[in-house]
Amino acid sequence: MGHLLYIEWLKIKNYRTFWILFTLFVISMFGICSLWWYFDVYTKESGDMAMQAAGSFIFGSFRFPGVFNTLTQISSWLLYFPGFIIIFLTTNEYTYRTHRQNIIDGIDRKDFIKAKILLAFILALLCTLIVSICAVIFGLMSGSGYYTNDILISVFYFFIQSCIYILFALFLGLLVRRSALAIGIYFIYGILLDYLIAMTISKYTNSTIGFYLMPLQVSDQLLPNKISSKFLEMLGDFKTSIALIICIAWIVFYCVFPVRKFQKEDL
Amino acid sequence: MLKKLKTDNRIFEDNILKTMSTVFKIQQLTKFYGPIHALNNVSIDIPKGSIFGLLGPNGSGKTTMLGIIMNITIATSGTVLFNDTPLTADGRKKIGTLLETPNFYHYLSAYDNLKITATIKGIKNPDIDGVLKQVNLYERRFSKFQTFSLGMKQRLAIATCLLGDPEVMIFDEPTNGLDPVGINEIRNLIKSLAKNGKTIVMASHLLDEVEKVCTHVAILKKGNLLVQGGINQIMNQDDMIELNASNHDLLLETVRQIPHYIKHEITDNGNIMVYVKQGTVDTEGINQLCFKNGIVLNTLSLKTESLENIFIGLTS
């Protein structure tokens, strides 16, 4: 496993696009959080009760333990960056036909895909780590708080959400094979299509089932913001435990499908 | 005399190779691309230490076969044995391969690309600088692959084949995209590798080169194996002498008296091509025979059937 990851590291360590996108993720994370935090502080200092209520409803709290929930919600919008990274890394193999060369040189087909899946998990882990560090920094900046298990649960849910977003990107990269097209589909699907399909299913079944079935929606609902929670409440009961099981099922699918596909096709 | 020696030498080489073990045993390989039969029940043995030329017109299945050997194409049926065991990823690490176009990470340098290959192959302390020097790319080792010319890319691909000093090498059109100087360099490199006892499998359109270098040949056409064996077996043709004289009619009568005569043909330029049993040609004797019959030859040249002619004869 270490050997496979080392090969992936050799591929990305001098890959400028990787570093640009990763830096953008980190800068955006800290940048958006700083703006959010500044707004939070400003509304509190202004003494405007209506602004404070709106701020805490929309942005959430920056104190422990709420800061973890707030930041994981903000950063879920930034998961497109690691998604783009994995799409580029996957489609590059097809564009440069290096997937063929790797197999010719002696990588097992299964190991080639395993390396990409491992990389996706490591990216998800890195994103979770950065978000957690960010949460600790902003939590400390916002004053005292207390520790609850909700912190760990939020972090875990964010990791699951990251895995789904990044593995979905890997799945698209392997399926579409062209970077521009895969990124276009990934972005439009993530922003619009996944939600629209979930909505349509839910509308016709008069339940929340659509939000359970669609991969990005179900992972988003692990860390729901207050607006979407209210919306789902109107549709019916939504159980996080079931959502978590479905998320794990999607993760398993995104790991098994590429391995099967890559083992059976001509390269 | 010289030709006889050459023939004897080739027969000797053939006999040696017959006793050698096989590196690749390709058994009943079949590949369908939808309704298209890319390979049809092809079985080939590639002896250890041989230089094996894989010939065939475009679309004959050469690249498909090499692709199946290297696991980038999945065979519909059939097996590939490497040193008598099914070829696995570990087995492929011991083979230096250049298939079609060079495939590298464009954003990485030549050195970094070779480092990836060396890591995949599990080569400890790879001599990356050494192989880059061998293909004259050492000066550009830190240049990105995307800045390379086609010839440099091809040379880098050959450098990956040399990494780890593998015993077996597969080249698919190794001189593609190279200028005449580059082609010559690669030819010399292949010859020197062959001298070092490497097994080389080479798919090429350069029949002249294959004829000069290869010890064994297989010819494919539309996925079917037409012929395989030692190049001497395949080239085992009758000797040919091209003759001409001012007294053409008398010469036509005289050629029948040449020892071991088989047949004769009139060539496009009006010369007489005489076929005699292989290894029996005696140009001095023919000259004397003609002279005795009052014929002064203005053309007497020994011809050999080229691999190209055999190839065209088989594939057309």
Boltz contact constraints between the chains, C-beta under 6 A:
constraints:
  - contact:
      token1: [A, 7]
      token2: [B, 119]
      max_distance: 6.0
  - contact:
      token1: [A, 10]
      token2: [B, 116]
      max_distance: 6.0
  - contact:
      token1: [A, 14]
      token2: [B, 108]
      max_distance: 6.0
  - contact:
      token1: [A, 15]
      token2: [B, 107]
      max_distance: 6.0
  - contact:
      token1: [A, 96]
      token2: [B, 105]
      max_distance: 6.0
  - contact:
      token1: [A, 96]
      token2: [B, 106]
      max_distance: 6.0
  - contact:
      token1: [A, 97]
      token2: [B, 103]
      max_distance: 6.0
  - contact:
      token1: [A, 98]
      token2: [B, 103]
      max_distance: 6.0
  - contact:
      token1: [A, 98]
      token2: [B, 105]
      max_distance: 6.0
  - contact:
      token1: [A, 100]
      token2: [B, 72]
      max_distance: 6.0
  - contact:
      token1: [A, 100]
      token2: [B, 103]
      max_distance: 6.0
  - contact:
      token1: [A, 101]
      token2: [B, 103]
      max_distance: 6.0
  - contact:
      token1: [A, 103]
      token2: [B, 71]
      max_distance: 6.0
  - contact:
      token1: [A, 103]
      token2: [B, 72]
      max_distance: 6.0
  - contact:
      token1: [A, 104]
      token2: [B, 70]
      max_distance: 6.0
  - contact:
      token1: [A, 104]
      token2: [B, 97]
      max_distance: 6.0
  - contact:
      token1: [A, 105]
      token2: [B, 117]
      max_distance: 6.0
  - contact:
      token1: [A, 105]
      token2: [B, 120]
      max_distance: 6.0
  - contact:
      token1: [A, 105]
      token2: [B, 121]
      max_distance: 6.0
  - contact:
      token1: [A, 106]
      token2: [B, 89]
      max_distance: 6.0
  - contact:
      token1: [A, 106]
      token2: [B, 92]
      max_distance: 6.0
  - contact:
      token1: [A, 106]
      token2: [B, 93]
      max_distance: 6.0
  - contact:
      token1: [A, 106]
      token2: [B, 120]
      max_distance: 6.0
  - contact:
      token1: [A, 106]
      token2: [B, 121]
      max_distance: 6.0
  - contact:
      token1: [A, 107]
      token2: [B, 120]
      max_distance: 6.0
  - contact:
      token1: [A, 108]
      token2: [B, 89]
      max_distance: 6.0
  - contact:
      token1: [A, 266]
      token2: [B, 73]
      max_distance: 6.0
  - contact:
      token1: [A, 266]
      token2: [B, 74]
      max_distance: 6.0
  - contact:
      token1: [A, 267]
      token2: [B, 72]
      max_distance: 6.0
